[in-house]
Amino acid sequence: MYGWIWRHLPGSVWVRALISLVLVLAVVYVLFQYIFPWAEPLLPFNDVTVDNQ
């Protein structure tokens, strides 16, 4: 998959590397801004089963 993306990016190696970096940053941004907040209520991280006694 990564080879396919790399081959389809335009430009020289440096331009491809810069575009790849921008794509990675865009994916991380979308994950943190939209996907993780949407999924957070569905995850069991706040379901504590130990009582304080």
C-alpha positions, 0 to 999 in steps of 0.5 A: 500500500505504501509503495503504491502511494509513493509511486503515485505521488508527483515530483522528486523524492523531496517533494514526495517526502514533503507530501507524505509528511503532509498526508500523515499530519492530515490523518493524525489531525482527523483522528484526533479531532473527529474519530477519537472524540467520537469513539471515546464514549464507546470505550470502556476506560472509565468503567471501574470495577474496583470499589473504594472500601 
